[in-house]
Each structure stands twice: as C-alpha cells, then as structure tokens.
Amino acid sequence: MKKLSMVLLTIIIFGLSATGHVSAEVLLFEGIFKRGNAIFERAIGSKRTGNKGNGTPVTQFENFSGMSGEATLKVCNVAEAEKISSATISINGNVVVGSSNFNQNVGCIEKTVSLNEGDNILEVLLKSKPGGKVGVQILQLKPDIPPSSDVCDGDGTYPNTWIETIYVGKENPLGISVSHDGEYVYVTHPLSNTVSVIPTSENSPVIEPIAMEEKPGGISASPDGKYLYVTHPLSNAVSVISISDNNNYNVIKTIPLGNKPWGVSVSPNGEYVYVSHFDTDGTVSVISTSAILESDYPAIETVSAGTGHKGVSVSPIGDYVYVSNSGGNTVSVIPTSENNPVIETITVGENPTGVSVSPDGKYVYVSNSGNSTVSVISICDNNTVIDTIDVGENPINLENPTGVSVSPDGKYVYVSNYVPEGTVSVFGFKFDDQIMNSF
C-alpha cells in the first residue's frame, strides 16, 4: 500500500538500550551519483571537448527534509572506484567533504553535518570517468521514546488536573487550535460562519472574529504562525487564512477537497496538511502546503483507515497520524512511511471527535462527544488509554466536547464544547499544589 509518502521517513531500528529506550535513525536521503548519465553528458557536450571520458566535474543538486540539528553523512564508492577522481559534497552551501578527502582510494567516509529544520539542499560535485558511482546517505537520530516509567504515574493514572471553562462569545464552538506561540486559541463556529481569536493572556490584544463565507469545521494553525487551515464539511472545501505580523487575518484561498472534510492538522515542518473525511470510505487526504498556495487544484494523496473520521493530528516528528473514528469509537494510528509499523486501532470513548498529540509526543488527547469525556492515550505505554477524564463530576460540566488542542508547551489542553452557550474548557496540571492558570 502506498503510504503517506510525501513525508517519507525510513526508520531503521538498530538496538534497545538497557533502560528500554528505542534507538533509531531516520534515513533522510539515499541516492547514487554517477558519471555518464544524461545530465553529465549534456554538461560534457556543452564544453565541446569531443572527449566524453575526460572526467569534467559536474554538479548535481537534491532536496531533502530534516530536523534542525546534527546528522550523519555517509559517502561511498559503489562501482568502478578507479574511475573516480574526486567528489565534493556540500549541504546548504557548506562543504562537508572536500575533493582532497574523497577519491578512488577511499571506500567510505562518514561525517557529522548540521541540518536546517525542513528543507535542505545536497550538492554533489563529482569528477569521474564514465562508470564511476558514488553513493550518498544522510541519516538523523530520531528522538528516543522513553519507557513508561519516565512519563506515566506509578498508579497508571494521569497527573492531577484542574479544569476551567470560559465563554467565547459565540455559540456552538466546533474546531479548536492553539497558535504556535500559545498566545491565541482559534475556535470555529459553523452556525455563525466565524472563527474566534481568543487571547490566552491579558497582554495579548483582542482580535475580532474572522468572517468565513463557508461554514467552518476543523482548524489547524501552521507551526510558523503564518497561516490557519480551515475545513468546510458541508461545502467540501478547505480554506487558508493568512496571518500578518500585526494580527490581520484574511482568507486568501479556498480549494475543493473530497467528501466532507472534517479534521485538519499541519505537519510539524509545515510542509503538509492532513485532512480527515467524515465519510463511509474513511479517507485521509495529504496535500503539500506549497501546492495549496500555488494551485487551485493541488495534487492530493489519500489513505484509508477506519470509518467516519473526524479529528486528525500529526505526531511531533511526523512519523504517525492519529485519526478519530466516530463510528467505531476508536482512534486509528496511521504510519506516514512504509517502514513504520502499523498500529492497531485504539478503543476510546463514545463518538470520538477531536484528536491532539502533545508536543513532547508522549500523549494523545481525544474528545469524546458521545459521553462528554476526554481520553488520554499514553504513547509510551504502547498507545494505551491510561485515563478517561470525566468532567461531569466537576462544578462546570464539559458538554458535547468536539475539538481538542494542546498548547505548544504541553501545559494546557483546550477543548471546545459544541453548546449554545459557546464554551471552551481548559485542562491544566497541579504542581506542588500550585495551579497553573490560562486565560
């Protein structure tokens, strides 16, 4: 099956430590550069030397995605090494392997290199006679998944929580998303065709609701703080709202998208948008954010998992997508690469709607509108539900929860309640008997 290959990450497991941590590397790029292909021959011919075997150097470029930080570059002679005169490797314009370091007498060479978050550029300058080939791999360590004892309470329950409820001034909130800096919470209101912009502190300016031409459903803020992506289930479309530096909001694009697009989530690197569809086919669409901005009909990839999808959320490193299945009271875990293992569906509460993965990748929060609860899934406990927060026992009830979103620091969980009063509930944690406040 063709997975969500636009975010292709090949996971190579190479061992378990004594403490139970999984050590893994992500293969970001793998390719072979050779003398004698069409690009090289055109370059040679343009010099009009008449000698196609003179080893004239030619530069090739490849783009790849990575995480900010160190990575490992591996360069090897893979065929007819005697024909290789030299190879110069650069990443993002910086030479990491010079021509004097790699030639026909070198089997393989390994270097530690620095990558940017998101897009990176590999440049290979190869001087060789036809037949010479050089293989290049770029690998990066995937953050370890800690054992359950590191992040889960000893009694198997979630840490002590508190809950507050605020009124957002508009009826029937549906979707919800926290801004990249945690300063605002965005809430959709399909009955009034608006998106509320709620400041989380007194220091943030009050913003007027954003008017939408179509009834909004799900919403997701981009990690760079420049865009909001909003689904329209009734009109089968997705809109893009631009956010200026002075907090002006403008709908700049609306594109058609399948049948009943409901939930939406932007990948951590901001390159892709995942949209869940509330239909019998149970599909999730994957679209390049650049394609959305550049085309009225961008290319779309789809995968199927479960039925009646509503919420969707991407893990912090982009290796899995969590999707709620309202018809089956489950959450599907979809790998974004063919090399990631498929995880069985997770049983949660009744009519699961919203889904949000915590920024540290330890928990998944699921709002269950059927029984007014929030399920807490511990990823470190093999995707087990470790707690179900029944806030019906609290002074202010959580009613018909639909959307859910975790703050960037992981300290707060915001839940939209689809009720006429128009409320948003906020969960926080107690530390040393001190309550952390939001809003």
Buried (B, 14 or more C-beta within 10 A) or exposed (E): EEBBEBBBBBBEEEEEEEEBBBBBBBBBBEBEBBBBEEEBBEBBEEEEEEEBBEBBBBEBEBEBBBBEEEBBBBBBBBEBBEBBBBBBBBBBEEEBBEBEBBBBEBEEBEBEBBBBBBEBEBBBBBBBBBBBBBBBBBBBBBEBBBBBEEBBBEEEEBEEBEBBBBEBEBBBBBBBBBBBEBBBBBBBBBBBBBBBBBBBEEEBEEBEBBEBEBBBBBBBBBBEBBBBBBBBBEBBBBBBBBBEEEBEBEBEBBBEBBEBBBBBBBBBBBBBBBBBBBBEEBBBBBBBBEBBBEEEEBEBBBBBBBBBBBBBBBBBBBBBBBBBBBBBBBBBBBBBBBBBEEBEBBEBBEBBBBBBBBBBBBBBBBBBBBEBBBBBBBBBBEBBBBBBBBBEEBEEBBBBBBBBBBBBEBBBBBBBBBBEEBBBBBBBBEEEEEEEEBB
